[in-house]
Amino acid sequence: AAVRAAPASGLAWGELAMVLRAHGFDQPADEAFRRAESLTPGEFRWPYLLGLSMENVDPVEAEACFRRAMSLEPELALPRLSLGEMLLGAGRGDEAETLFREALEYEPQGVRALLGLARVCLVRGEDEDALGFCQQAVQRQPRERMGHELLAQVYFRMGQQQEARRERDLLAQMPQQETSDDPYVAEVIQLRQDPNWIATRAQTMFELGQTDRGMA
C-alpha cells in the first residue's frame, strides 16, 4: 500500500523488499531492493541486503553490492565481513584477509572477523595461527556454535583428538539453530509474520543466553 501511495519512495520500496525477503519471496524482494537503491542511492541497507541475497546466485553482483555498501558506510565492519567470507569461499584468500583485518579494526571485539582469519589460516595450512584466532573467538562468545565447530576442526587437523572430542561434546549440548548478530538481517527476520517460526527463534535466543533479544 505504501508503494502504491508513493511509488517514488525508496523507503517504501525498501520496506516492501524486506517484508518479501522475510517471507521467502526472494526474486521480487531482489527487484524491490534494486528499485529502492535506485531511488535512494545513499541508503546503506538496500545494497547490503541485496548483496546478501546475491551471494549464492550471482557473486559478481553480490561483490558489487557489498562494495557499494562499504562506500556508503566506510567504517562499518559488516559489509567487509560478508564480502570477505564470500571471497574466501571463492579462493581469494589474500583479499579476504585484508577485509577481515579491516573489519577487526572497526570492530575490535568482533568474533566473525576472528573466525574469518582462522579460516584463511586453515586454507594456508597455518594451523597454529588458526588455533589462536579460534580460541580468541570462543573466549569472547563461548555460546556461539560456529566458533566451537571451527575449533574442533582445527584440533582435529592438529591431531589433538582429546581437545577435538571435548569441542564435539560441547556442540552436542548447544542448540542447533544459529541466530544472526547482524542487525540488518535481524530487522528483516522480525518482519516475518509466522508465530511458530518466531517462537522457535526466540527459544533459540534464550538457549544462547540472548534473553533481551528473545523477549523482544
N, C-alpha and C positions, 0 to 999 in steps of 0.2 A: 504493500500500500504506500509506503514511503517513497519507493522508487517511482511508482506511478504518479504520485503527487509532485515529485521533484526529480524528474529524470536526469537533470544535470548535476545532481548532488553526488559527489564522490563518497561522502559518508554513508548515504543511503545505500548505494551500490555495495560498499564495503561491508556494511552490516548484513545486507542480504547474502553476500558471499559467505560470511561466517556462519549464518544460520544454515545455508545449504551445505556447507562443509561439515557442520556438526551432525547433520543427519545423513551424511553419506552420498549426497548428490555432487560428486566431485567435478564432473565436467562443467555443469552450469555454474558451480562455485568458481572454477578457474576463470570462466568467461566474465563473471561478475567482478572478480578481483582485478582482471585486466582493465575492465571499464572503470572501476574505482580509481586505479592508479592513473589512468589517462586523464581523469577529471581532477584528481588531487595528487599531482606528482611529488609533492613534498611530504606525503604521509608514509611513514616507515612501514606500517603494518601490512599494507597491501602487497608490495613486492616481496616482503619477508614470508608472509603466509603462502603466497603463490609459489615461492621457491621451495618451501617445504613440500608442497603438493607435487611439484615437478621433479623432485629428486630421483624417483624411480621410473619416471615416464620420459622426461626429456632433460638429461643432466646439463646439456648446453644452456637451455633456457633457465634451469634452476641456478646455475652458476651466475648467469647474468642478473637474475633477480636478487640473489644474495649480495652481489657486488653493488647493485643499486641501493639495497638496504644499508650496506656498510657506508656508502657515501652520504646517506641521509642521517645516520647515527654513528659517526666515526669512532666514538668512544664506547660503543656498546659491544659486549662480548658475544652476544647470541648469534648474530649473522656469521661471525668468524668461526664459531664452533660448528654451526650447521654446515658451512661451506667446507671447513677443514675435514669434517667426518666424511663428507661426500667425496672430496678429492683423495683422501686416504684410501677409500674403497675403490677408487679408480687408478690406484697405483702412483699417485702424485704425492708421495710422502714428504718430500722436501717442502713443497708449498703448504701442505697440511701442517707440518711442524711450525712453520712461520706463523700461521694463523692461530694455532693453539697457544703459542708463546705470547702473541699479541693479546689474545683473549685473557690470558693469565695476568698480564699487566693491568688490564682494565678491571678484572675481577679476581683479585689475588686469592680469595678463598674458594674460587670456583673448582668444582670437582670434575666437571666434564672436560675441561682443558687438561687436567692431570691424566685422566683416563685416555684422552686422545694422544697425549705424548707417550703414554705407556704403550699404546698400540703401534705408534710409529717405531718405538724401540723394538717391539716384538718382531715387526716386519724386517728390521735390520739385523735381527739376531742379538741385540744388545739386552740380554735378559736381566742383568743386574740393574741397569737403569730402569727397565720396565718395572721391576720389582719395587724400586724406590718410589716411583710415581704411584703405583697401585697402593702401596702402604700409606702414602700421604692421603690419597683419596678415601680409603677406608677409615682412616683415623678421623677425617673430617665429617664423613657421613657413614657411620657404622651400620645403618639400617638400609643402605642402598644396595640392591641386588647386583647392579652392574659392576660395582667395584669388587665385590666378592667373587663374582663369576670370572672376571679378568685375573684377579689374584690367584684363583685356583688354577687357571690356565698357565700362568707364569710359573707357579710352584711345580706343576706337572712337567713343564718344559725343562726346568732346572733339576728334575729328578728328586725333588723334595716331596716324597709321597705322603708322609705323615701330615705335613702342612696342607697339602692339596686335599687330603681327606677331611681335615678339620674345616676347611672352607666349604667343602661339599655338604658337610653335616650342618653348618650354619645356614647354607642356602635351603636345605630341606625344611628348615623351621621358619623361613621367611615367606611372605605372600608372593604368589607367582606374578601378579599383575603389578606393573610399574605405574607410577603416577608422574606426570610431567612437571618439571620445575620451571618450565618455560611459561611466563605469564601470558604471552600472546596465544599460545596453544591452549592454556587453561581458560582464557577468555572464550575461545571457540567451544571448548568442551562444555562449559557451563550453560551454553545456549541450547544444548540438546534436551528436548522435552520427552524424556523416557524415564519414568520414576524408577523402574527396576535397575536400569543401567546406572543411573545417578547413585542409587543406594549402594550398588556394588563398588563404584568408585570411592564413595565416602568410606565404606568399610575398609577398603584397602588403605586409604589415608590414615585411618585410625590405627591400623596394624603397623604402619610405618612410623607412628608417632606424630603424624601431621594433624593434630587434634583440631586446631583452628580452621584449617582448610577443609577437613572433614565435616565440621559443624556447618561451615558456610555452604 
